[in-house]
Amino acid sequence: MSDQAQYLTVNLAHEEYGVDILAVREIRGWTPVTRIPQSPHYVLGVLNLRGAIVPVIDLRLRFGLSREEYNATTVTVIITVAGRQFGVVVDAVSDVLDVASDAIRPVPDMGTTVDTEYLKGLTSVGDRMVLLLDADKLLQPQDAQMLEAALDAAGQVKAVA
């Protein structure tokens, strides 16, 4: 018997992506965030999640896709990686898949709209392909450090004002 993992599937630019369900903390409807000056273009800002300040990235922009208007299906998926929470904005959430480890295929070098560094594999479900995201690589350590520094600077500005 092979090992199985569960993935939350999300939609982004008419493609399906899977996020390891163990990394997912919650799914929230889209709400505006507080912008952080000098953050990368794909970092939308931060939100206050029950007292914790959580950076939010737009996965479309992170992957170099065009930005779409946010609508009723747009959600923010809160993910925890290495003890750090962050949100990813996606077009919609689909369902939860059970994926056997031997059903995960290596990522081909071509044919996806996403830089393969963010992917850990792909699997087929019926006639659909699901790209499995490597949650550890979505928010780079330098991004997290830059955001913390920007938050500290913003906090100091408020304290002085």
DSSP file with accessible surface (Angstrom, degrees, kcal/mol):
  #  RESIDUE AA STRUCTURE BP1 BP2  ACC     N-H-->O    O-->H-N    N-H-->O    O-->H-N    TCO  KAPPA ALPHA  PHI   PSI    X-CA   Y-CA   Z-CA
    1    1 A M              0   0  232      0, 0.0     2,-0.2     0, 0.0     0, 0.0   0.000 360.0 360.0 360.0 133.0    0.0    0.0    0.0
    2    2 A S        -     0   0   37      1,-0.1     2,-0.1    99,-0.0     0, 0.0  -0.520 360.0 -99.1 -89.3 158.3    1.4    3.4   -0.9
    3    3 A D        -     0   0  126     -2,-0.2    98,-3.5    97,-0.1     2,-0.4  -0.434  38.1-151.8 -70.2 148.4    1.4    6.5    1.2
    4    4 A Q  E     -A  100   0A 121     96,-0.3     2,-0.3    97,-0.1    96,-0.2  -0.917  11.5-170.7-122.6 150.2   -1.4    9.0    0.6
    5    5 A A  E     -A   99   0A  32     94,-2.5    94,-3.3    -2,-0.4     2,-0.4  -0.950  19.3-128.9-131.5 155.1   -1.5   12.7    1.1
    6    6 A Q  E     -A   98   0A  87     -2,-0.3    15,-2.7    92,-0.2    16,-0.4  -0.872  21.1-167.2-106.9 141.4   -4.4   15.1    0.9
    7    7 A Y  E     -AB  97  20A  10     90,-2.3    90,-3.1    -2,-0.4     2,-0.5  -0.991  19.6-136.8-128.5 133.6   -4.3   18.3   -1.2
    8    8 A L  E     -AB  96  19A   7     11,-3.0    11,-2.5    -2,-0.4     2,-0.4  -0.772  29.4-141.6 -80.9 124.8   -6.6   21.3   -1.2
    9    9 A T  E     - B   0  18A   0     86,-3.4    85,-3.4    -2,-0.5     2,-0.3  -0.781  21.6-176.8 -95.9 135.6   -7.2   22.1   -4.9
   10   10 A V  E     -AB  93  17A   1      7,-2.9     7,-2.8    -2,-0.4     2,-0.4  -0.914  21.2-125.4-126.0 154.2   -7.4   25.7   -5.9
   11   11 A N  E     +AB  92  16A  49     81,-3.1    80,-1.4    -2,-0.3    81,-1.2  -0.845  28.9 168.5-104.4 139.2   -8.0   27.3   -9.3
   12   12 A L  E >  S- B   0  15A   0      3,-2.4     3,-1.4    -2,-0.4    -2,-0.0  -0.908  72.0 -19.6-150.4 115.5   -5.7   29.9  -10.8
   13   13 A A  T 3  S-     0   0   24     -2,-0.3     3,-0.1     1,-0.3    53,-0.0   0.904 125.6 -52.5  51.3  47.9   -6.0   31.1  -14.5
   14   14 A H  T 3  S+     0   0  196      1,-0.2     2,-0.3     0, 0.0    -1,-0.3   0.688 118.5 106.3  64.3  20.2   -8.0   28.0  -15.5
   15   15 A E  E <   -B   12   0A  58     -3,-1.4    -3,-2.4   116,-0.0     2,-0.4  -0.931  66.2-127.0-123.3 155.7   -5.5   25.5  -14.1
   16   16 A E  E     -Bc  11 130A  27    113,-0.6   115,-2.5    -2,-0.3     2,-0.4  -0.859  23.9-174.4-105.4 135.3   -5.8   23.5  -10.9
   17   17 A Y  E     -Bc  10 131A   0     -7,-2.8    -7,-2.9    -2,-0.4     2,-0.4  -0.944  14.0-142.0-124.3 148.9   -3.1   23.5   -8.2
   18   18 A G  E     -Bc   9 132A   0    113,-3.0   115,-3.2    -2,-0.4     2,-0.4  -0.919   9.2-165.4-114.3 135.8   -2.9   21.4   -5.1
   19   19 A V  E     -B    8   0A   4    -11,-2.5   -11,-3.0    -2,-0.4     5,-0.1  -0.978  38.3-101.8-116.7 130.1   -1.7   22.6   -1.7
   20   20 A D  E >>  -B    7   0A  36    113,-0.4     3,-1.9    -2,-0.4     4,-0.7  -0.278  27.9-139.6 -51.6 122.7   -0.7   20.1    0.9
   21   21 A I  G >4 S+     0   0   44    -15,-2.7     3,-0.6     1,-0.3    -1,-0.2   0.797  99.1  65.5 -61.1 -26.5   -3.7   20.0    3.3
   22   22 A L  G 34 S+     0   0  132    -16,-0.4    -1,-0.3     1,-0.2    -2,-0.1   0.743 101.7  49.4 -69.1 -21.2   -1.4   19.8    6.3
   23   23 A A  G <4 S+     0   0   14     -3,-1.9    57,-2.9    56,-0.1     2,-0.4   0.663  91.2  95.5 -87.8 -17.7   -0.1   23.3    5.5
   24   24 A V  E <<  +F   79   0B  19     -4,-0.7    55,-0.2    -3,-0.6     3,-0.1  -0.608  42.5 172.6 -81.6 126.2   -3.5   24.8    5.1
   25   25 A R  E     -     0   0B 132     53,-3.5     2,-0.3    -2,-0.4    54,-0.2   0.795  63.1 -24.2 -97.8 -41.8   -4.8   26.6    8.3
   26   26 A E  E     -F   78   0B  47     52,-1.2    52,-3.0     2,-0.0     2,-0.4  -0.984  49.0-127.0-164.6 165.6   -8.0   28.2    6.9
   27   27 A I  E     -F   77   0B  81     -2,-0.3     2,-0.4    50,-0.2    50,-0.2  -0.991  30.2-176.5-122.4 125.7   -9.8   29.5    3.9
   28   28 A R  E     -F   76   0B  65     48,-2.9    48,-3.2    -2,-0.4     3,-0.1  -0.947  29.8-110.4-123.2 146.5  -11.2   33.0    4.0
   29   29 A G  E     -F   75   0B  48     -2,-0.4    46,-0.2    46,-0.2     2,-0.1  -0.305  57.4 -80.4 -63.5 156.3  -13.2   35.0    1.6
   30   30 A W        +     0   0   69     44,-1.6    -1,-0.1    41,-0.3    44,-0.1  -0.404  56.2 171.9 -63.5 130.8  -11.3   37.9    0.0
   31   31 A T        -     0   0   54     -2,-0.1    -3,-0.0    -3,-0.1    44,-0.0  -0.986  40.0 -95.1-134.1 146.9  -11.0   41.0    2.2
   32   32 A P        -     0   0  107      0, 0.0     2,-0.2     0, 0.0    13,-0.0  -0.221  41.5-148.5 -59.8 152.3   -8.8   44.0    1.5
   33   33 A V        -     0   0   32     11,-0.1     2,-0.6    14,-0.1    14,-0.2  -0.723  21.2 -99.1-118.2 167.3   -5.4   44.1    3.1
   34   34 A T  B     -G   46   0B  89     12,-2.8    12,-2.4    -2,-0.2     2,-0.1  -0.805  42.4-127.1 -89.2 120.9   -3.1   46.8    4.4
   35   35 A R        -     0   0  135     -2,-0.6    10,-0.2    10,-0.2     9,-0.1  -0.396  14.6-146.3 -69.1 143.4   -0.4   47.6    1.8
   36   36 A I    >   -     0   0    5      7,-0.2     3,-1.2    -2,-0.1   115,-0.1  -0.954  22.7-118.3-112.2 122.6    3.2   47.5    2.9
   37   37 A P  T 3  S+     0   0   87      0, 0.0   117,-0.1     0, 0.0     8,-0.0  -0.254  91.6  11.7 -59.9 146.2    5.5   50.1    1.2
   38   38 A Q  T 3  S+     0   0  193      1,-0.2     3,-0.1   112,-0.0   112,-0.1   0.701  89.9 140.9  61.3  25.8    8.4   48.7   -0.9
   39   39 A S    <   -     0   0   12     -3,-1.2    -1,-0.2     1,-0.1   104,-0.0  -0.607  63.5 -83.4 -90.4 159.2    7.2   45.2   -0.9
   40   40 A P    >   -     0   0   35      0, 0.0     3,-1.9     0, 0.0    -1,-0.1  -0.212  44.6-106.6 -57.7 156.3    7.5   43.0   -4.0
   41   41 A H  T 3  S+     0   0  127      1,-0.3    21,-0.1    20,-0.1    20,-0.1   0.781 118.6  54.4 -58.4 -29.9    4.7   43.4   -6.6
   42   42 A Y  T 3  S+     0   0   17     19,-0.2    16,-2.7    15,-0.1     2,-0.8   0.605  86.6  90.4 -84.2  -9.5    3.1   40.1   -5.7
   43   43 A V  E <   - H   0  57B   0     -3,-1.9    14,-0.3    14,-0.2    -7,-0.2  -0.787  56.5-172.4 -87.2 112.6    2.8   40.9   -2.0
   44   44 A L  E     -     0   0B  13     12,-2.1     2,-0.3    -2,-0.8    -1,-0.2   0.807  46.7 -98.2 -74.8 -31.0   -0.6   42.6   -1.6
   45   45 A G  E     - H   0  56B   0     11,-1.3    11,-3.0   -10,-0.2     2,-0.3  -0.994  47.3 -57.6 148.2-148.9    0.0   43.5    2.0
   46   46 A V  E     -GH  34  55B   9    -12,-2.4   -12,-2.8    -2,-0.3     2,-0.3  -0.908  32.5-156.7-131.9 157.3   -0.9   42.2    5.4
   47   47 A L  E     - H   0  54B  12      7,-2.2     7,-2.9    -2,-0.3     2,-0.8  -0.948  25.2-117.7-130.7 155.6   -4.0   41.2    7.3
   48   48 A N  E     - H   0  53B 104     -2,-0.3     2,-0.8     5,-0.2     5,-0.2  -0.841  29.0-171.9 -93.6 111.1   -4.7   41.0   11.0
   49   49 A L  E >  S- H   0  52B   6      3,-3.5     3,-2.0    -2,-0.8    -2,-0.0  -0.858  72.2 -43.5-109.0  93.1   -5.7   37.4   11.7
   50   50 A R  T 3  S-     0   0  186     -2,-0.8    -1,-0.2     1,-0.3     3,-0.1   0.899 123.9 -38.9  50.1  47.1   -6.9   37.2   15.3
   51   51 A G  T 3  S+     0   0   63      1,-0.3     2,-0.4     0, 0.0    -1,-0.3   0.244 117.9 109.1  92.8 -14.1   -4.0   39.4   16.4
   52   52 A A  E <   -H   49   0B  42     -3,-2.0    -3,-3.5     2,-0.0     2,-0.6  -0.823  67.0-132.8 -97.2 135.2   -1.3   37.9   14.1
   53   53 A I  E     -H   48   0B  88     -2,-0.4    -5,-0.2    -5,-0.2    32,-0.1  -0.792  29.0-170.2 -87.7 118.3   -0.1   40.0   11.2
   54   54 A V  E     -H   47   0B   1     -7,-2.9    -7,-2.2    -2,-0.6    32,-0.2  -0.947  18.3-132.4-117.8 121.3   -0.1   37.8    8.2
   55   55 A P  E     -H   46   0B  16      0, 0.0    32,-3.1     0, 0.0     2,-0.4  -0.452  21.8-152.2 -68.1 146.2    1.5   38.7    4.8
   56   56 A V  E     -Hi  45  87B   0    -11,-3.0   -12,-2.1    30,-0.2   -11,-1.3  -0.987  10.2-169.4-125.5 127.0   -0.8   38.0    1.8
   57   57 A I  E     -Hi  43  88B   0     30,-3.0    32,-2.8    -2,-0.4     2,-0.7  -0.883  23.9-127.9-114.5 147.6    0.5   37.3   -1.7
   58   58 A D  E  >  - i   0  89B   2    -16,-2.7     4,-2.5    -2,-0.3     5,-0.2  -0.859  16.8-155.3 -91.1 114.1   -1.4   37.1   -5.0
   59   59 A L  H  > S+     0   0    1     30,-1.8     4,-1.9    -2,-0.7     6,-0.2   0.849  91.4  58.1 -64.6 -31.4   -0.5   33.7   -6.4
   60   60 A R  H  4>S+     0   0   14     29,-0.5     5,-3.2     1,-0.2    -1,-0.2   0.950 111.4  41.3 -59.8 -48.3   -1.3   35.0  -10.0
   61   61 A L  H >45S+     0   0   24      1,-0.2     3,-1.4     3,-0.2    -2,-0.2   0.878 110.7  57.3 -68.8 -36.6    1.3   37.7   -9.6
   62   62 A R  H 3<5S+     0   0   30     -4,-2.5    -1,-0.2     1,-0.3    -2,-0.2   0.872 110.6  44.9 -59.4 -35.6    3.8   35.4   -7.9
   63   63 A F  T 3<5S-     0   0   13     -4,-1.9    -1,-0.3    -5,-0.2    -2,-0.2   0.339 120.2-108.3 -92.8   5.1    3.6   33.1  -10.9
   64   64 A G  T < 5S+     0   0   68     -3,-1.4    -3,-0.2     1,-0.2     2,-0.2   0.730  73.4 137.5  77.7  19.7    3.9   36.0  -13.4
   65   65 A L      < -     0   0   31     -5,-3.2    -1,-0.2    -6,-0.2     2,-0.1  -0.525  62.1 -87.4 -91.8 167.5    0.3   35.7  -14.6
   66   66 A S        -     0   0   79     -2,-0.2     2,-0.2     1,-0.1    -1,-0.1  -0.427  45.2-109.5 -74.3 148.7   -2.0   38.7  -15.2
   67   67 A R        -     0   0  133     -2,-0.1     2,-0.3    -7,-0.1    -1,-0.1  -0.555  33.8-157.1 -77.3 141.1   -4.0   40.1  -12.3
   68   68 A E        -     0   0   91     -2,-0.2     2,-0.1     1,-0.0    -8,-0.1  -0.823  27.7 -93.5-114.2 157.5   -7.7   39.5  -12.4
   69   69 A E        -     0   0  170     -2,-0.3     2,-0.3     1,-0.1     5,-0.0  -0.466  44.7-117.3 -64.7 139.3  -10.5   41.4  -10.6
   70   70 A Y        +     0   0   44     -2,-0.1     2,-0.2     2,-0.0    -1,-0.1  -0.596  45.3 168.0 -78.5 140.4  -11.3   39.8   -7.3
   71   71 A N    >   -     0   0   97     -2,-0.3     3,-1.2    20,-0.2   -41,-0.3  -0.646  51.5 -63.2-137.8-163.5  -14.9   38.5   -7.2
   72   72 A A  T 3  S+     0   0  106      1,-0.3   -42,-0.1    -2,-0.2    -2,-0.0   0.749 130.1  47.4 -63.9 -25.1  -17.2   36.3   -5.1
   73   73 A T  T 3  S+     0   0   78    -44,-0.1    -1,-0.3    19,-0.1    20,-0.3   0.595  84.3 110.6 -92.6 -10.6  -15.1   33.1   -5.6
   74   74 A T    <   +     0   0    4     -3,-1.2   -44,-1.6    18,-0.1     2,-0.3  -0.464  48.0 177.8 -66.5 130.7  -11.8   34.8   -4.8
   75   75 A V  E     -FJ  29  90B  20     15,-1.9    15,-2.5   -46,-0.2     2,-0.5  -0.920  31.2-132.0-133.1 160.2  -10.4   33.4   -1.6
   76   76 A T  E     -FJ  28  89B   0    -48,-3.2   -48,-2.9    -2,-0.3     2,-0.6  -0.971  20.5-155.4-109.7 120.3   -7.3   33.8    0.7
   77   77 A V  E     -FJ  27  88B   1     11,-2.9    11,-2.2    -2,-0.5     2,-0.6  -0.886  10.6-143.2 -96.8 121.1   -5.9   30.5    1.8
   78   78 A I  E     -FJ  26  87B   0    -52,-3.0   -53,-3.5    -2,-0.6   -52,-1.2  -0.771  23.6-174.2 -87.8 123.3   -3.9   30.8    5.0
   79   79 A I  E     -FJ  24  86B   0      7,-3.3     7,-2.4    -2,-0.6     2,-0.5  -0.914  16.6-150.1-120.2 143.2   -0.9   28.5    4.9
   80   80 A T  E     + J   0  85B  29    -57,-2.9     2,-0.4    -2,-0.4     5,-0.2  -0.972  19.0 172.8-114.6 124.9    1.6   27.7    7.7
   81   81 A V  E >  S- J   0  84B  21      3,-2.6     3,-2.3    -2,-0.5    -2,-0.0  -0.998  72.0 -14.2-131.0 126.0    5.2   26.9    6.6
   82   82 A A  T 3  S-     0   0  106     -2,-0.4    -1,-0.1     1,-0.3     3,-0.1   0.883 128.9 -53.6  51.0  42.3    8.0   26.5    9.2
   83   83 A G  T 3  S+     0   0   74      1,-0.2     2,-0.5    -3,-0.0    -1,-0.3   0.483 115.8 114.3  77.2   2.0    5.9   28.1   11.8
   84   84 A R  E <   - J   0  81B  98     -3,-2.3    -3,-2.6   -30,-0.0     2,-0.3  -0.909  54.8-147.5-111.1 129.3    5.2   31.2    9.7
   85   85 A Q  E     + J   0  80B  62     -2,-0.5     2,-0.3    -5,-0.2    -5,-0.2  -0.737  24.7 160.1 -94.4 142.8    1.7   32.0    8.5
   86   86 A F  E     - J   0  79B   4     -7,-2.4    -7,-3.3    -2,-0.3     2,-0.4  -0.974  29.9-125.9-152.1 159.9    0.9   33.7    5.2
   87   87 A G  E     -iJ  56  78B   0    -32,-3.1   -30,-3.0    -2,-0.3     2,-0.4  -0.856  12.2-159.8-109.3 145.2   -2.0   34.0    2.9
   88   88 A V  E     -iJ  57  77B   2    -11,-2.2   -11,-2.9    -2,-0.4     2,-0.5  -0.994  14.0-141.2-122.0 128.9   -2.3   33.2   -0.8
   89   89 A V  E     +iJ  58  76B   2    -32,-2.8   -30,-1.8    -2,-0.4   -29,-0.5  -0.792  28.1 174.1 -90.5 127.0   -5.0   34.7   -2.9
   90   90 A V  E     - J   0  75B   1    -15,-2.5   -15,-1.9    -2,-0.5   -78,-0.2  -0.867  42.5-113.6-129.0 163.5   -6.4   32.3   -5.5
   91   91 A D  S    S-     0   0   34    -80,-1.4     2,-0.3    -2,-0.3   -79,-0.2   0.873  89.0 -27.7 -65.4 -39.5   -9.3   32.5   -8.0
   92   92 A A  E     -A   11   0A  18    -81,-1.2   -81,-3.1   -18,-0.1     2,-0.4  -0.977  55.8-114.9-168.2 162.1  -11.3   29.8   -6.2
   93   93 A V  E     -A   10   0A  46     -2,-0.3   -83,-0.3   -83,-0.3   -85,-0.0  -0.895  26.9-178.1-106.4 138.6  -11.1   26.7   -4.1
   94   94 A S  E     -     0   0A  48    -85,-3.4     2,-0.2    -2,-0.4    -1,-0.2   0.811  42.5 -65.4 -99.6 -81.4  -12.2   23.3   -5.6
   95   95 A D  E     -     0   0A  72    -86,-0.2   -86,-3.4   -88,-0.1     2,-0.5  -0.825  47.8 -79.9-156.9-169.4  -12.1   20.3   -3.3
   96   96 A V  E     -A    8   0A  70     -2,-0.2     2,-0.4   -88,-0.2   -88,-0.2  -0.946  40.0-159.2-112.5 129.1   -9.8   18.0   -1.4
   97   97 A L  E     -A    7   0A  18    -90,-3.1   -90,-2.3    -2,-0.5     2,-0.6  -0.878  14.0-141.7-107.8 141.9   -8.0   15.2   -3.2
   98   98 A D  E     -A    6   0A  97     -2,-0.4     2,-0.5   -92,-0.2   -92,-0.2  -0.906  27.4-172.0 -94.8 122.0   -6.4   12.1   -1.9
   99   99 A V  E     -A    5   0A   5    -94,-3.3   -94,-2.5    -2,-0.6     2,-0.2  -0.975  18.2-138.5-123.2 122.2   -3.2   11.5   -3.8
  100  100 A A  E >   -A    4   0A  18     -2,-0.5     3,-2.2   -96,-0.2     4,-0.3  -0.540  22.6-124.6 -73.2 141.1   -1.2    8.3   -3.6
  101  101 A S  G >  S+     0   0   62    -98,-3.5     3,-1.2     1,-0.3    -1,-0.1   0.851 112.2  55.8 -59.1 -31.5    2.6    9.1   -3.5
  102  102 A D  G 3  S+     0   0  105    -99,-0.3    -1,-0.3     1,-0.2   -98,-0.1   0.544  98.7  63.3 -79.9  -1.4    3.1    6.8   -6.4
  103  103 A A  G <  S+     0   0   33     -3,-2.2     2,-0.5     2,-0.1    21,-0.4   0.445  80.7  99.0 -95.8  -1.6    0.6    8.8   -8.4
  104  104 A I    <   -     0   0   46     -3,-1.2    19,-0.2    -4,-0.3    17,-0.0  -0.775  59.6-162.0 -89.8 125.0    2.8   12.0   -8.3
  105  105 A R  B     -D  122   0A 138     17,-3.5    17,-2.1    -2,-0.5    -2,-0.1  -0.748  26.1 -96.6-103.0 154.2    4.8   12.5  -11.4
  106  106 A P        -     0   0  110      0, 0.0    15,-0.1     0, 0.0    -1,-0.1  -0.282  46.0-101.0 -64.8 155.0    7.8   14.7  -11.8
  107  107 A V        -     0   0   32     12,-0.1     2,-0.1     9,-0.1     9,-0.0  -0.629  36.0-127.6 -78.4 127.7    7.3   18.2  -13.2
  108  108 A P        -     0   0   62      0, 0.0     4,-0.1     0, 0.0    -1,-0.1  -0.374  16.1-121.0 -70.5 158.5    8.1   18.5  -16.9
  109  109 A D  S    S+     0   0  152      2,-0.1     2,-0.3    -2,-0.1     7,-0.2   0.736  91.3  29.1 -71.2 -23.8   10.5   21.3  -17.9
  110  110 A M  S    S+     0   0  158      1,-0.1     3,-0.1     6,-0.0     0, 0.0  -0.825  87.8  60.2-130.7 169.1    7.9   22.9  -20.3
  111  111 A G  S    S+     0   0   82      1,-0.3     2,-0.3    -2,-0.3    -1,-0.1   0.410  77.3  95.7  98.5  -3.8    4.2   23.2  -20.7
  112  112 A T        -     0   0   35      2,-0.2    -1,-0.3    -4,-0.1     4,-0.1  -0.911  67.0-137.6-118.2 155.5    3.1   25.0  -17.5
  113  113 A T  S    S+     0   0   74     -2,-0.3     2,-0.4    -3,-0.1    -1,-0.1   0.538  83.7  80.4 -81.3  -6.3    2.6   28.7  -17.0
  114  114 A V  S    S-     0   0    6      1,-0.0     2,-0.2     2,-0.0    -2,-0.2  -0.817  91.9-105.7-108.3 140.3    4.3   28.6  -13.7
  115  115 A D    >   -     0   0   87     -2,-0.4     3,-1.8     1,-0.2     4,-0.1  -0.436  33.3-132.0 -57.3 126.7    8.0   28.5  -12.9
  116  116 A T  G >  S+     0   0   51      1,-0.3     3,-1.7    -7,-0.2    -1,-0.2   0.622  95.1  83.4 -66.8  -9.1    8.6   24.9  -11.9
  117  117 A E  G 3  S+     0   0   81      1,-0.3    -1,-0.3     3,-0.0    20,-0.1   0.780  90.4  52.5 -63.6 -22.5   10.5   25.9   -8.8
  118  118 A Y  G <  S+     0   0   16     -3,-1.8    16,-3.1    15,-0.1     2,-0.4   0.457  99.2  81.3 -89.5  -1.9    7.2   26.3   -7.0
  119  119 A L  E <   - E   0 133A  13     -3,-1.7    14,-0.2    14,-0.3   -12,-0.1  -0.835  48.4-175.4-109.7 144.0    6.0   22.8   -8.0
  120  120 A K  E     -     0   0A  89     12,-3.1     2,-0.3     1,-0.4    13,-0.2   0.458  68.6 -50.0-111.8  -2.4    6.8   19.5   -6.4
  121  121 A G  E     - E   0 132A   0     11,-1.0    11,-3.0   -15,-0.1    -1,-0.4  -0.951  50.3-110.6 162.2-177.6    5.0   17.3   -8.9
  122  122 A L  E     -DE 105 131A  19    -17,-2.1   -17,-3.5    -2,-0.3     2,-0.3  -0.974  20.0-169.8-143.2 158.4    1.8   16.8  -10.8
  123  123 A T  E     - E   0 130A   7      7,-2.3     7,-3.2    -2,-0.3     2,-0.4  -0.963  20.2-123.7-142.5 157.4   -1.0   14.2  -10.7
  124  124 A S  E     - E   0 129A  77    -21,-0.4     2,-0.5    -2,-0.3     5,-0.2  -0.878  15.8-170.6-108.0 141.5   -3.9   13.3  -12.9
  125  125 A V  E >   - E   0 128A  39      3,-2.9     3,-2.4    -2,-0.4     2,-0.3  -0.950  69.0 -50.8-128.1 105.0   -7.5   13.1  -11.6
  126  126 A G  T 3  S-     0   0   79     -2,-0.5     0, 0.0     1,-0.3     0, 0.0  -0.469 123.8 -22.3  62.6-123.9   -9.7   11.6  -14.2
  127  127 A D  T 3  S+     0   0  161     -2,-0.3     2,-0.3    -3,-0.1    -1,-0.3   0.311 122.5  92.7 -99.8   9.7   -9.0   13.7  -17.3
  128  128 A R  E <   - E   0 125A  88     -3,-2.4    -3,-2.9     2,-0.0     2,-0.4  -0.774  65.0-140.6-104.5 150.9   -7.6   16.7  -15.4
  129  129 A M  E     - E   0 124A  99     -2,-0.3  -113,-0.6    -5,-0.2     2,-0.5  -0.894  13.4-160.4-104.8 137.0   -4.0   17.5  -14.4
  130  130 A V  E     -cE  16 123A   0     -7,-3.2    -7,-2.3    -2,-0.4     2,-0.5  -0.982   9.9-144.3-119.5 123.8   -3.4   19.0  -11.0
  131  131 A L  E     -cE  17 122A   9   -115,-2.5  -113,-3.0    -2,-0.5     2,-0.6  -0.774  16.8-139.8 -86.6 124.6   -0.1   20.8  -10.4
  132  132 A L  E     -cE  18 121A   0    -11,-3.0   -12,-3.1    -2,-0.5   -11,-1.0  -0.786  16.3-141.7 -93.1 120.0    1.1   20.2   -6.8
  133  133 A L  E     - E   0 119A   1   -115,-3.2     2,-1.0    -2,-0.6  -113,-0.4  -0.502   8.8-133.5 -81.4 146.8    2.6   23.3   -5.2
  134  134 A D    >   -     0   0   28    -16,-3.1     3,-2.0    -2,-0.2     4,-0.5  -0.844  19.8-165.6 -95.2  96.3    5.6   23.3   -2.9
  135  135 A A  G >> S+     0   0    9     -2,-1.0     3,-1.2     1,-0.3     4,-0.6   0.825  81.9  66.8 -57.0 -31.5    4.2   25.5   -0.1
  136  136 A D  G 34 S+     0   0  107      1,-0.2    -1,-0.3     2,-0.1     3,-0.1   0.770 103.5  45.7 -60.0 -26.6    7.7   26.0    1.4
  137  137 A K  G <4 S+     0   0   90     -3,-2.0    -1,-0.2     1,-0.1    -2,-0.2   0.493  89.4  82.8 -99.5  -3.7    8.8   27.9   -1.8
  138  138 A L  T <4 S+     0   0    0     -3,-1.2     2,-0.6    -4,-0.5    -1,-0.1   0.894  98.7  37.0 -69.3 -40.9    5.8   30.3   -2.2
  139  139 A L  S  < S-     0   0   14     -4,-0.6    -1,-0.2    -3,-0.1   -58,-0.0  -0.937  89.5-144.5-112.9 107.4    7.0   32.8    0.3
  140  140 A Q    >>  -     0   0   32     -2,-0.6     4,-2.1    -3,-0.2     3,-0.5  -0.391  19.3-118.3 -70.5 148.6   10.8   33.1    0.1
  141  141 A P  H 3> S+     0   0   81      0, 0.0     4,-2.6     0, 0.0     5,-0.2   0.893 116.3  53.9 -55.0 -38.4   12.8   33.7    3.3
  142  142 A Q  H 3> S+     0   0  112      1,-0.2     4,-2.5     2,-0.2     5,-0.2   0.868 106.9  52.4 -67.0 -31.9   14.1   37.0    1.9
  143  143 A D  H <> S+     0   0   14     -3,-0.5     4,-2.7     2,-0.2    -1,-0.2   0.933 110.1  47.7 -64.8 -45.8   10.4   38.1    1.3
  144  144 A A  H  X S+     0   0    3     -4,-2.1     4,-2.4     2,-0.2    -2,-0.2   0.924 113.3  47.5 -62.8 -42.3    9.5   37.2    4.9
  145  145 A Q  H  X S+     0   0  127     -4,-2.6     4,-2.4     2,-0.2    -1,-0.2   0.925 112.2  49.8 -65.3 -41.6   12.5   39.1    6.2
  146  146 A M  H  X S+     0   0   54     -4,-2.5     4,-2.7     1,-0.2    -2,-0.2   0.922 111.2  49.4 -63.5 -42.0   11.8   42.1    4.0
  147  147 A L  H  X S+     0   0    3     -4,-2.7     4,-2.9     2,-0.2    -1,-0.2   0.916 110.1  50.2 -63.8 -42.3    8.2   42.2    5.1
  148  148 A E  H  X S+     0   0   88     -4,-2.4     4,-2.6     2,-0.2    -1,-0.2   0.923 112.0  48.0 -62.3 -41.7    9.1   42.0    8.8
  149  149 A A  H  X S+     0   0   59     -4,-2.4     4,-2.7     2,-0.2    -2,-0.2   0.923 112.6  48.6 -64.3 -42.5   11.6   44.9    8.3
  150  150 A A  H  X S+     0   0   18     -4,-2.7     4,-2.8     2,-0.2    -2,-0.2   0.910 111.8  49.7 -64.6 -39.9    8.9   46.9    6.5
  151  151 A L  H  X S+     0   0   50     -4,-2.9     4,-2.7     2,-0.2    -2,-0.2   0.921 111.0  49.1 -64.2 -42.8    6.4   46.2    9.2
  152  152 A D  H  X S+     0   0  105     -4,-2.6     4,-2.5     2,-0.2    -2,-0.2   0.936 112.9  47.5 -61.5 -44.9    8.8   47.2   11.9
  153  153 A A  H  X S+     0   0   47     -4,-2.7     4,-2.4     2,-0.2    -2,-0.2   0.924 112.4  49.0 -63.2 -42.7    9.6   50.5   10.0
  154  154 A A  H  X S+     0   0   30     -4,-2.8     4,-2.3     1,-0.2    -1,-0.2   0.912 111.1  50.7 -64.0 -38.7    5.9   51.2    9.5
  155  155 A G  H  X S+     0   0   39     -4,-2.7     4,-2.2     1,-0.2    -2,-0.2   0.907 110.2  49.4 -64.8 -39.3    5.3   50.5   13.2
  156  156 A Q  H  X S+     0   0  132     -4,-2.5     4,-1.9     2,-0.2    -2,-0.2   0.902 108.9  52.7 -68.1 -36.4    8.1   52.9   14.1
  157  157 A V  H  X S+     0   0  100     -4,-2.4     4,-2.3     1,-0.2    -2,-0.2   0.945 110.8  47.1 -64.0 -44.1    6.7   55.6   11.8
  158  158 A K  H  < S+     0   0  156     -4,-2.3    -1,-0.2     1,-0.2    -2,-0.2   0.892 109.9  53.5 -64.1 -38.2    3.3   55.3   13.5
  159  159 A A  H  < S+     0   0   84     -4,-2.2    -1,-0.2     1,-0.2    -2,-0.2   0.870 112.3  44.3 -66.5 -34.5    4.9   55.4   16.9
  160  160 A V  H  <        0   0  129     -4,-1.9    -2,-0.2    -5,-0.1    -1,-0.2   0.883 360.0 360.0 -76.4 -38.6    6.7   58.7   16.0
  161  161 A A     <        0   0  115     -4,-2.3    -3,-0.0    -5,-0.2    -4,-0.0  -0.135 360.0 360.0 -63.9 360.0    3.7   60.4   14.4
